[in-house]
Amino acid sequence: MSKHFLDKAMARLAHDAPELQPGHVWLAGAGPGDPGLLTLDVLSALAQADALVHDALVSDKVVAVAAEAEKFFVGKRGGRLSIPQGDINALLVRLAKEGRKVVRLKGGHPLVFARGGEEALALAAAQVPFRVLPGVTSAFGGLASAGIPATMRGINGAVILATGFAADSDDRPDWAALARTGQPIVIYMGLTHMAATVADLMKGGLAADTPAAFVENATLPEERTVVATLGTLAEAAHREKVVSPSLIVVGHIVSLREKFGR
Ligand code: SAH
């Protein structure tokens, strides 16, 4: 039945999806998991691609839309990048120079903590034409799905998206400074260094009883939200066996979830 609605809506919209030319690369975002969060242009890109370079965070169902494409899986296995970033950049350039219609598909948004920017730079340097097809980033898809508003009048006037995994000092957020803004923080890739991140946020003045939550497998059938406080995050992760992919949300927006009846 829902298929029927979608066909009807597509026919009425009559959207002229852009055409993927041979020798071009589209850096596309698949959203956090639920296929319903794909954009129309990403969906049509998948149907046009003859080469699909994709990551682990993209579901099989979405990959399967690219039925005519040769698939190149370049994701992480067991938490480790199976293929160095430089090789992925080189692969994209090579496929484009061969005249393929290339879609580079990543989970969420391709330019949010996804190294899409490095790929764009490599394509620009090699004079390969490319465009970016945005996707719903997991913070916004995940918060919505968990019943947590990203902004709420009277609570926050900003929302911070941060990575918990930045290895080098250039990207590593100044957690104490972020804490001092008093604005909610959504942390990507936060599980590995969670203890240090929590300690730094508290050093910055965030109270231990600040509401916090994990949103695990957001927008997927196995989605789960675990509510805690900043001070009890580590304990909750351990007790509930929180696994990746998971977002950590810290801030008073989390307490709205209950009031929304979730
Ligand atoms: N480009 C992606 C982020 C890639 S970094 C985006 O825009 O969402 C990978 C991190 O994203 C994971 O460690 C996790 O924190 C988060 N993430 C991605 N998909 C997720 C999902 N379905 N549920 C929860 N977190 C997710």
Boltz pocket constraint, residues with backbone or C-beta under 6 A from the ligand:
constraints:
  - pocket:
      binder: B
      contacts: [[A, 31], [A, 32], [A, 33], [A, 57], [A, 106], [A, 107], [A, 108], [A, 109], [A, 110], [A, 111], [A, 112], [A, 113], [A, 114], [A, 136], [A, 137], [A, 138], [A, 139], [A, 142], [A, 187], [A, 188], [A, 189], [A, 190], [A, 215], [A, 216], [A, 217], [A, 218], [A, 219], [A, 220], [A, 244], [A, 245], [A, 246], [A, 247], [A, 248]]
      max_distance: 6.0
